[in-house]
Amino acid sequence: MNPWYVCLKKRKYPNEAEALSGGAMQEILNPVKLRVYQCPRCKNWHLTKRDAEGILKHEDTNASH
């Protein structure tokens, strides 16, 4: 797989502040905790559900609301 393929599918933010703002809006629309990171490939900022080690974060389905 082309390493740039992932970047092509993701929304790109020019800086961390805009990525944080975009992430906050996404969390309002879909309450999933997102993390921002600077992409080593394209140097833009992206949002991810994964933690810093690349592990996908799952919500605790047993938690009471």
Phi and psi in degrees as GROMACS dihedral restraints (atoms count N, CA, C in turn):
[ dihedral_restraints ]
;  ai    aj    ak    al  type     phi  dphi    fc
    3     4     5     6     1   -65.7    20    10
    4     5     6     7     1   127.1    20    10
    6     7     8     9     1   -63.2    20    10
    7     8     9    10     1   -20.9    20    10
    9    10    11    12     1   -80.8    20    10
   10    11    12    13     1   -13.6    20    10
   12    13    14    15     1   -56.7    20    10
   13    14    15    16     1   -41.8    20    10
   15    16    17    18     1   -61.0    20    10
   16    17    18    19     1   -43.5    20    10
   18    19    20    21     1   -64.6    20    10
   19    20    21    22     1   -34.8    20    10
   21    22    23    24     1   -65.7    20    10
   22    23    24    25     1   -30.2    20    10
   24    25    26    27     1   -84.5    20    10
   25    26    27    28     1   -18.6    20    10
   27    28    29    30     1   -97.5    20    10
   28    29    30    31     1   150.8    20    10
   30    31    32    33     1   -70.2    20    10
   31    32    33    34     1   137.6    20    10
   33    34    35    36     1  -108.4    20    10
   34    35    36    37     1   135.1    20    10
   36    37    38    39     1  -117.7    20    10
   37    38    39    40     1   139.0    20    10
   39    40    41    42     1   -73.9    20    10
   40    41    42    43     1   -18.7    20    10
   42    43    44    45     1  -152.5    20    10
   43    44    45    46     1   169.3    20    10
   45    46    47    48     1   -64.3    20    10
   46    47    48    49     1   -39.1    20    10
   48    49    50    51     1   -61.4    20    10
   49    50    51    52     1   -43.6    20    10
   51    52    53    54     1   -68.6    20    10
   52    53    54    55     1   -35.1    20    10
   54    55    56    57     1   -65.8    20    10
   55    56    57    58     1   -41.7    20    10
   57    58    59    60     1   -62.6    20    10
   58    59    60    61     1   -41.3    20    10
   60    61    62    63     1   -63.9    20    10
   61    62    63    64     1   -45.1    20    10
   63    64    65    66     1   -63.7    20    10
   64    65    66    67     1   -37.7    20    10
   66    67    68    69     1   -66.6    20    10
   67    68    69    70     1   -38.8    20    10
   69    70    71    72     1   -63.2    20    10
   70    71    72    73     1   -41.0    20    10
   72    73    74    75     1   -66.0    20    10
   73    74    75    76     1   -41.3    20    10
   75    76    77    78     1   -62.4    20    10
   76    77    78    79     1   -38.7    20    10
   78    79    80    81     1   -68.2    20    10
   79    80    81    82     1   -28.7    20    10
   81    82    83    84     1   -68.7    20    10
   82    83    84    85     1   -42.6    20    10
   84    85    86    87     1   -75.2    20    10
   85    86    87    88     1   -34.0    20    10
   87    88    89    90     1  -144.6    20    10
   88    89    90    91     1   100.8    20    10
   90    91    92    93     1   -70.1    20    10
   91    92    93    94     1    69.0    20    10
   93    94    95    96     1  -117.4    20    10
   94    95    96    97     1   131.0    20    10
   96    97    98    99     1   -68.0    20    10
   97    98    99   100     1   123.5    20    10
   99   100   101   102     1  -113.6    20    10
  100   101   102   103     1   152.3    20    10
  102   103   104   105     1  -121.2    20    10
  103   104   105   106     1   143.1    20    10
  105   106   107   108     1   -99.4    20    10
  106   107   108   109     1   149.8    20    10
  108   109   110   111     1  -153.0    20    10
  109   110   111   112     1   152.9    20    10
  111   112   113   114     1   -89.0    20    10
  112   113   114   115     1   126.2    20    10
  114   115   116   117     1   -72.8    20    10
  115   116   117   118     1   129.0    20    10
  117   118   119   120     1   -71.1    20    10
  118   119   120   121     1   -17.6    20    10
  120   121   122   123     1   -85.0    20    10
  121   122   123   124     1   -56.5    20    10
  123   124   125   126     1  -101.8    20    10
  124   125   126   127     1    -8.9    20    10
  126   127   128   129     1    70.4    20    10
  127   128   129   130     1     2.7    20    10
  129   130   131   132     1   -84.1    20    10
  130   131   132   133     1   179.0    20    10
  132   133   134   135     1  -107.5    20    10
  133   134   135   136     1   140.0    20    10
  135   136   137   138     1  -127.5    20    10
  136   137   138   139     1   168.7    20    10
  138   139   140   141     1  -108.8    20    10
  139   140   141   142     1   146.8    20    10
  141   142   143   144     1  -145.7    20    10
  142   143   144   145     1   154.6    20    10
  144   145   146   147     1   -88.6    20    10
  145   146   147   148     1    -9.0    20    10
  147   148   149   150     1   -84.8    20    10
  148   149   150   151     1   153.1    20    10
  150   151   152   153     1   -80.9    20    10
  151   152   153   154     1  -177.9    20    10
  153   154   155   156     1   -63.2    20    10
  154   155   156   157     1   -22.4    20    10
  156   157   158   159     1   -89.4    20    10
  157   158   159   160     1    -0.3    20    10
  159   160   161   162     1    89.4    20    10
  160   161   162   163     1    11.2    20    10
  162   163   164   165     1   -89.7    20    10
  163   164   165   166     1   127.6    20    10
  165   166   167   168     1   -68.5    20    10
  166   167   168   169     1   128.0    20    10
  168   169   170   171     1   -86.4    20    10
  169   170   171   172     1   124.6    20    10
  171   172   173   174     1  -104.7    20    10
  172   173   174   175     1   142.6    20    10
  174   175   176   177     1   -75.0    20    10
  175   176   177   178     1   146.6    20    10
  177   178   179   180     1   -72.6    20    10
  178   179   180   181     1   109.9    20    10
  180   181   182   183     1   -75.5    20    10
  181   182   183   184     1   -13.3    20    10
  183   184   185   186     1   -92.2    20    10
  184   185   186   187     1    -4.7    20    10
  186   187   188   189     1   -70.6    20    10
  187   188   189   190     1   138.9    20    10
  189   190   191   192     1   -82.7    20    10
  190   191   192   193     1   146.0    20    10
